[in-house]
């Protein structure tokens, strides 16, 4: 049996007349009669008692009507759910992000604005390392991932959303603050505060020191920016962070540009290919791009 047969059956049962039911459905009476006959043959029972004036349900027909209505309601609910998801009127949106996103990307504010526009979309946010987020993205657990530039892959679509230099931060009375020139060799002698491996800018900084043939000692490995800044401001170590992040903290730290090397924090948003243009992830990316254009025009 199919939904069309059930639709014809329910219409005929409620109208108690094949002709009236066919008119309501805008189909030929012969088509409706044929569909119901096929349904009876499949069920191997008579659903209607027919007469020239009207039709009425048999006991089997009455029992079948209850189930048919449930099936049709469920099918309509399924259609509506798909429509809501593909038009951002419902469904879920999973977003993953690494630590240390540039300050000009105010993700909480962006999420709040998206919620105001599409309040029926259930939004979920998780933080983690880049490899962890990419794994969740490929498995369909999240829809979008904000992370550092990664190796290109055909299974992931990426869009650059931020690119800025890393700067040195240290306590105002830390010896590094008195250096005339901030270079990797000069600061490699100091203890560092940094994220855990595969978190935030950690790999970018490790690669920069490795490429320069230098080693450094990371005395404190953290998983959030507040702890990193607190440790640095108390003189327990130095750190390299995106410039906009550094300037967002406050006057208790010294901020210095790094010379003789370019260490750029490039952030992308990654997604799987083939997303529907009206779905929640695409709507979120459209809002992100709109906010970035507005911010750029105000600079």
C-alpha positions in Angstrom: 0.0 0.0 0.0 1.1 3.6 -0.4 0.1 7.0 1.0 -2.0 7.8 -2.0 -4.2 4.8 -1.3 -4.5 5.7 2.3 -5.4 9.3 1.4 -8.2 8.1 -1.0 -9.5 5.6 1.6 -9.7 8.2 4.4 -11.4 10.8 2.2 -14.0 8.2 1.1 -14.6 7.1 4.7 -15.1 10.6 5.9 -17.3 11.6 2.9 -19.2 8.3 2.9 -19.4 8.7 -0.8 -16.9 7.9 -3.6 -18.0 10.7 -5.9 -17.8 13.4 -3.2 -14.4 12.1 -2.1 -13.1 12.2 -5.6 -14.3 15.8 -6.0 -12.6 16.9 -2.8 -9.4 15.3 -3.9 -9.7 16.5 -7.5 -9.2 13.1 -8.9 -11.3 10.9 -11.2 -13.8 8.7 -9.4 -12.5 5.7 -11.3 -9.0 6.3 -10.0 -10.2 6.6 -6.4 -12.4 3.4 -6.7 -9.5 1.5 -8.3 -7.1 2.6 -5.5 -9.5 1.5 -2.8 -10.2 -1.8 -4.6 -6.5 -2.5 -4.8 -6.1 -1.7 -1.1 -8.9 -4.2 -0.2 -7.3 -6.8 -2.3 -3.9 -6.3 -0.6 -5.6 -6.4 2.8 -7.7 -9.4 1.7 -10.8 -7.9 3.3 -13.7 -5.5 2.4 -13.3 -2.0 3.8 -16.6 -0.5 2.6 -20.2 -1.7 2.2 -21.2 -0.1 -1.1 -24.7 1.1 -2.2 -25.9 3.4 -4.9 -26.5 6.2 -2.5 -23.5 6.0 -0.1 -20.8 3.8 1.3 -20.1 2.9 4.8 -17.2 1.3 6.6 -17.2 -2.3 7.6 -15.8 -3.3 11.1 -12.5 -3.9 9.4 -12.7 -0.6 7.6 -13.3 1.3 10.9 -10.3 -0.4 12.5 -8.2 0.4 9.5 -9.3 4.0 9.4 -7.8 4.7 12.8 -4.4 3.4 11.7 -4.6 5.1 8.3 -5.2 8.5 9.9 -2.2 8.0 12.2 0.0 7.1 9.2 -1.1 10.1 7.2 -0.6 12.4 10.1 2.9 11.0 10.7 3.8 11.4 7.0 2.6 15.1 7.1 4.6 15.7 10.2 7.7 14.2 8.5 7.2 16.4 5.4 6.9 19.5 7.7 10.0 18.5 9.6 12.0 18.3 6.4 10.6 21.6 5.2 11.5 23.3 8.5 15.0 21.9 8.4 15.7 22.9 4.8 14.3 26.3 5.3 15.9 27.0 8.7 12.5 27.0 10.4 13.4 24.1 12.7 15.9 21.4 13.2 19.4 21.6 14.7 22.6 23.4 14.1 25.9 22.0 15.5 28.9 24.3 15.7 32.4 23.5 16.8 35.2 25.9 17.6 38.8 25.9 18.7 40.0 28.1 21.6 41.4 31.6 20.8 39.1 32.8 18.0 40.0 36.4 17.1 38.2 38.9 19.2 36.6 40.5 16.2 34.7 37.2 15.6 32.2 37.5 18.5 30.7 34.0 18.2 28.3 34.3 21.2 26.9 37.5 19.8 26.5 35.9 16.3 24.8 32.9 17.9 22.4 35.2 19.7 21.5 37.1 16.6 21.0 33.8 14.7 18.7 32.6 17.5 16.6 35.8 17.2 16.2 35.2 13.4 15.6 31.5 13.6 14.4 30.8 17.1 13.1 27.3 16.2 16.5 26.1 15.2 18.2 24.3 18.2 21.8 25.4 18.3 24.6 23.4 19.9 28.1 24.7 20.5 31.2 22.6 21.4 34.9 23.4 21.8 37.8 21.2 21.0 41.0 20.6 19.1 41.1 20.9 15.3 41.5 17.2 14.7 38.6 16.5 17.1 36.3 19.0 15.4 37.1 17.7 11.9 36.3 14.2 13.0 33.0 15.3 14.4 32.3 17.3 11.2 33.0 14.2 8.9 30.7 12.1 11.1 27.9 14.6 10.9 27.9 15.3 14.6 28.4 19.1 13.9 27.6 21.1 10.8 30.3 23.8 11.0 33.7 24.0 12.5 35.8 27.1 13.2 39.4 26.1 13.3 42.9 27.0 12.0 43.9 26.5 8.4 44.1 22.8 7.8 45.4 20.6 4.9 42.9 20.8 2.0 40.7 17.8 1.5 38.0 17.0 -1.0 35.6 16.0 1.7 35.6 19.4 3.4 34.7 22.8 2.1 36.5 25.7 3.8 36.1 29.5 3.9 38.7 31.9 5.3 37.2 34.2 7.9 40.2 35.6 9.8 43.9 36.2 9.3 46.1 38.2 11.7 49.5 38.2 13.3 50.4 36.7 16.6 51.9 39.0 19.2 53.9 38.4 22.4 52.1 39.0 25.7 53.8 39.1 29.1 53.5 40.7 32.4 54.5 44.4 32.4 57.4 43.7 34.7 58.5 40.5 32.9 62.1 40.5 31.5 60.6 39.9 28.0 58.9 43.3 28.2 62.3 45.0 28.3 63.7 43.4 25.2 64.6 45.8 22.4 63.6 43.3 19.7 61.1 40.5 20.0 62.4 37.5 18.0 61.9 33.8 18.4 65.5 33.2 19.5 65.2 36.0 22.0 62.0 34.7 23.6 62.8 31.0 23.4 64.7 31.3 26.7 61.5 32.1 28.7 58.9 29.8 30.0 55.7 29.7 27.9 52.0 29.5 28.7 50.2 27.8 25.8 47.2 25.7 24.9 47.2 21.9 25.0 48.6 20.2 21.9 46.1 20.5 19.0 44.3 23.3 20.7 44.0 26.9 19.4 47.3 28.3 18.2 49.6 25.7 19.7 50.5 23.8 16.6 51.1 27.1 14.7 53.6 28.2 17.3 55.3 24.8 17.7 55.8 24.7 13.9 57.3 28.2 13.9 59.9 27.4 16.5 60.6 24.0 14.9 61.1 25.7 11.5 63.6 28.1 13.1 65.5 25.3 14.7 64.6 26.4 18.2 63.1 24.7 21.2 61.0 26.3 23.9 59.7 25.1 27.3 55.9 25.2 27.8 55.5 25.2 31.5 51.7 25.6 31.6 49.3 24.0 29.2 45.8 25.3 29.4 42.5 24.9 27.7 41.0 28.4 27.9 42.0 31.9 27.3 41.2 33.3 30.7 43.6 30.9 32.4 46.3 31.7 29.9 45.9 35.5 30.4 45.8 35.1 34.2 49.0 33.1 34.3 50.8 35.5 31.9 49.7 38.6 33.9 51.1 37.1 37.1 54.5 36.7 35.4 54.5 32.9 35.3 55.2 32.8 31.6 54.8 34.5 28.2 52.5 33.6 25.3 51.9 34.3 21.7 48.3 35.1 20.9 46.3 36.7 18.0 46.7 40.5 18.2 43.0 41.3 18.5 42.8 38.8 21.4 45.8 40.4 23.1 44.2 43.9 23.0 40.9 42.6 24.4 42.4 41.6 27.7 43.5 44.8 29.5 46.4 46.9 30.9 48.0 44.3 33.1 49.9 42.8 30.2 52.5 44.1 27.8 51.9 43.5 24.1 54.9 43.4 21.7 55.1 42.6 18.0 57.3 39.7 16.9 59.9 40.6 14.3 61.9 38.6 11.7 59.2 36.1 11.3 55.5 36.0 10.2 53.3 33.9 12.4 49.7 34.4 11.1 46.6 33.0 12.8 44.4 32.0 9.9 41.0 30.8 10.8 38.6 29.0 8.5 35.0 27.7 8.8 34.7 24.2 7.6 31.6 22.3 6.4 30.7 19.3 4.4 29.8 19.9 0.7 26.3 19.7 -0.6 24.4 21.7 2.0 21.0 23.0 0.9 21.0 26.7 0.3 18.1 27.4 2.7 19.3 25.1 5.5 20.4 26.4 8.9 24.2 26.0 8.3 24.0 28.0 5.1 21.8 30.7 6.8 24.4 30.9 9.6 27.3 31.4 7.2 25.3 34.1 5.3 24.8 35.9 8.6 28.5 35.6 9.4 29.5 37.0 6.0 27.1 39.9 6.4 28.5 40.7 9.9 32.1 40.6 8.5 31.2 42.9 5.6 29.7 45.4 8.1 32.7 45.2 10.4 35.1 45.7 7.5 33.2 48.8 6.2 33.5 50.3 9.7 37.3 49.9 9.9 
